[in-house]
């Protein structure tokens, strides 16, 4: 049986291309030609994205802000006053044992759930 060479055949024209030269240099100096550009892109992206993130949080802070004490006191004034004893007696006055279950009217074409 013939033994195949482990080296790939590359023609002389392909050896002069940019990719072939880069591949040969990458085998000699992997960090300089791959690791360093990769790390510089990561660090550079963090500097570029920092102002964008700051703008995002500033916009959020403008929308959601802390209420002052005066605003807190004025929030519930338009609603009715709630007294727990009054609510208890209002609920106790209702006849909770005498009730009737009613089906909700379905839209046309909607399944009513009855088998």
C-alpha positions in Angstrom: 0.0 0.0 0.0 1.1 3.5 -0.8 1.6 6.0 2.0 -0.1 9.3 1.6 1.8 12.5 2.4 0.5 14.5 5.4 1.4 17.8 3.7 -1.3 19.2 1.4 -0.3 20.2 -2.1 -0.5 23.9 -2.8 0.4 25.3 -6.2 2.9 28.1 -6.6 0.2 30.5 -7.6 -1.8 29.8 -4.4 1.4 30.2 -2.3 1.7 33.9 -3.2 -1.8 34.9 -2.1 -2.5 36.9 1.0 -4.3 34.0 2.7 -1.5 31.6 2.1 1.1 34.0 3.5 -1.2 34.8 6.5 -1.7 31.0 7.2 2.1 30.4 7.1 2.8 33.4 9.5 -0.1 32.3 11.8 1.6 29.0 12.3 4.8 30.8 13.5 3.2 33.6 15.6 -0.4 32.7 16.6 -0.8 35.3 19.4 0.6 38.2 17.4 -1.6 37.5 14.3 -4.8 36.1 16.0 -4.8 36.7 19.8 -3.8 40.3 19.8 -6.3 41.5 17.2 -9.0 39.5 18.9 -8.3 41.0 22.4 -8.0 44.5 20.9 -11.4 44.2 19.3 -12.9 43.0 22.7 -11.3 45.9 24.6 -12.2 48.5 21.9 -15.8 47.3 21.9 -16.1 47.8 25.6 -15.0 51.4 25.2 -17.5 52.0 22.4 -20.4 50.3 24.2 -19.9 52.1 27.5 -21.4 55.4 26.4 -24.3 53.6 24.7 -25.0 51.8 28.0 -24.8 55.0 29.9 -27.4 56.6 27.6 -29.7 53.7 28.1 -29.6 53.9 31.9 -30.0 57.7 31.8 -33.1 57.4 29.7 -34.5 54.8 32.2 -33.7 57.1 35.1 -35.6 60.0 33.4 -38.7 57.8 33.1 -38.6 56.1 36.5 -37.8 58.6 39.3 -38.3 58.6 43.0 -41.4 60.3 44.3 -41.2 63.1 46.8 -43.0 62.9 50.1 -45.7 65.4 49.0 -46.4 63.3 45.8 -46.7 60.2 47.9 -49.3 61.8 50.1 -51.3 63.1 47.1 -51.5 59.8 45.2 -54.5 58.1 46.9 -56.6 61.2 47.6 -59.0 60.7 44.6 -60.1 57.3 45.7 -62.7 56.5 48.4 -61.5 56.1 52.0 -61.3 52.5 53.1 -62.2 51.3 56.6 -61.5 47.7 57.4 -64.5 47.4 59.7 -66.9 48.9 57.1 -65.6 46.4 54.4 -66.1 43.5 56.8 -69.7 44.4 57.5 -70.4 45.1 53.9 -69.2 41.6 53.0 -71.0 40.0 55.9 -74.3 41.7 54.8 -74.2 39.8 51.5 -75.9 36.4 51.4 -72.8 34.3 50.5 -74.7 31.0 50.8 -77.4 31.8 48.2 -75.7 32.2 44.8 -76.2 30.9 41.3 -73.5 30.0 38.8 -74.0 31.6 35.4 -72.2 30.8 32.2 -70.4 33.5 30.3 -71.8 34.2 26.8 -69.4 32.9 24.1 -68.5 34.7 20.9 -69.8 33.2 17.7 -67.7 30.3 16.6 -65.9 30.0 19.9 -65.9 26.6 21.7 -68.1 26.6 24.8 -66.2 23.8 26.5 -69.2 21.4 26.7 -68.4 17.9 25.5 
